[in-house]
Amino acid sequence: MSDLLITVALLVPLAIDTFALAAALGMAGLEPRHRLRVSLVFTAFEAGMPILGIVIGHAAGTVLGAWAGYGGILFLLFAGWLLLRDSGDDEADSKRLRLLAHARGLAIIDLGLSISVDELAVGLSAGLLGLAAILTVSWIALQAFVATQLGLAVGHGLGAQARERSERFAGVMLIVVALVLLALRLLKV
């Protein structure tokens, strides 16, 4: 049961971040005919990066032993920080998202990796915390697809400030999850 609660606690911030990215694409005027392709690209990267993270996290967990959970918490704090930090260049972010919407072939890989760094950190945390890989990645993929579809659908009605607030809220949520896990670990609950 605790693994399920931890997984859900990880999914909500990721869904909010994915929604914010997709809403930015919707604001940029992504044509409805491209929505499914963009949703599948987002889903592939946002589910693929945690797979890599989980594999690395499980391997590191065997080396770290009892300290692996603390490593997972540290990576959650890092993921939250990534979402909280201001990139400083909203125009570059907007340009990158527009490129992603229309990218084909190898160009998608570079752009897709740039939007899924926080998923890698969450995957590392999941691996270090010993969460079930298949279940975790399946839920991440599902939330990525649904959040992308919702973000693209309503993005044209959202402003840039709402998108930024969503990303910051997701970052705060990940940090809170990390702090709660740390408290539970320290209290041995």
N, C-alpha and C positions, 0 to 999 in steps of 0.2 A: 504494500500500500504506500509506503514512504517513497519508493521509486516512482510510482505513478504521480504522486504529489510533486516531487522534484521535477519530473518531466513536464508536467503541466506548468509549473512555475517558470521553467525555461522557455516553454512554447509561447506564452503570452507576450513577453517582450519581443521575441523574434517576429511574431505575427504583427505587432504594432510597427516594428521597423520595416518589415516587408510592405505593409500597407502604406507607410509613409513614402517609400521609394516608388511604389506603383502609383500612388496618388500624384507624385511629381511627374511621372510619365503622362498620366491623364491630364494634368495641368498643361503639359507641353504640347498637347493636342495629338496624342497617339490615335491613329485611326482605328475604329472598332475591328476592322479585318485583321489587324496585327495583334490583337489582345491575346488570343490563344497562344500564338508563338512566343510572345513575351512572357506569358504565364508559365509556359513549359521551360523556357530558358531560366527564369527565376527559380523555378522548382528544381531543375537539374542542379544548378549551382548551390542553392540553399540547402539541398539535401545531400549533395555530393561532398561539400566541404566538411560537414559533420562526420561523414563516414571516415574521411581522412583523419579528422581530429580524434574520433573514437578509437581508431586503430592505433594511433600514436599514444593516446591517453591510456589505453589498456596496456600497451607495452611499457610505458613509463610507470604505470601503476604497479606492475610486477617488480620493477626495480625499486620504486619508492616505498613499497609495502604500506605500513600504517600511515605514512605521511602523504599518500596519494590523494586522500580526500582534501587535505589542505591545498595541494596543488590544484585540484579541481576548483576550489573556492577562489584561489588566486586568479585563475583564468576567467572565472565569472566576473570578478572585479575588473579585469582587463577588458572584457567584452563590454561591460557597462561603461567604462571610461571611453572606449572607442565611440560609443553612441553619444556620450555627453560632450565630447570635445567638438569644438567648432572648427570645421575645415578651413574657415576663413575665406573661402572662395566659392560663393554660391553659384556664380556664373559657370565656373569649371564643373561643379557638381551637376548643374542643369545640362551642360553640354555633354557630359559623360552619359547621363541618362538618355538623352536624345540619341546619342550614338548607339547605345545598347538597344534601343527600340528598333533601329534599322540595320544593325550589324548582321553580317553573315559570316560563315566560315570561321577562320581562326581569330578574327577580330572579336568575336563573341567571347572567346576564352579569356582574353585580357580584361575585358569589361566585366565579364561575369565574376572573375576572381576579385575584382575591386569592390563588388557589392556584397561579397560573402565572407569577408574576413571575420566578422563577428560570429558567424555560424561555425567557422573553424575553431574559434576560441570556446564556443559552447560545446562543440564536439569533443574538444580536449577535456573540458570539464566533465562531460558525461562519461568519457572513457576513464578518467581518473576516479570518478565517483562510483564506477562500476555499474552504470545503468545498462539495461538491455539494448544492444546496438540496433537490432532490427526494429524493435518497437519504437525506439527514440527517433530513428531516421524516418520511419514511416509516418510518424506524427509530424515531424518537421516538414516532410514533403507535402503532406496534406494541408498543413497550415500555410505553407508558402504558396501553394496554388490558390487556395481560397482567399487569402489576404491579398494576393496580387490581383485576382479578379475583382474583388471589392474595391481596392485602391484605384484600379484603372477605371472602374465604373463611376466612382464618385469624385475622382481626382480633379476633374475640370471645375468642380464647385468649391474646392478647397484652396486656400491661399498658401503661400510659401511659409508664412508664420505658423500655420496649423501643422504643416508637415514637420517643421523643425521642432515644434513642441512635442509632437508624437515621438520623434526620435529621441529627444531628451527624456521623455517619460519612460520609454523603453529602457534607456540606459540606467535611469534611477531604479527601475524595477529589477534589473539584473543585479545591481549593487545590493539592493535590499535582500534579494534571494541569497546572494553570497554571504551577507552578514547574518542572516537567519541560520543558514547552514553552518557557519562558523560558530555561532552561539550554541546551536544544538550539539555540535561536535565537542566544543569545550565543556559543555555541561553533561556530556555523555548521555544524551537523551536519545 
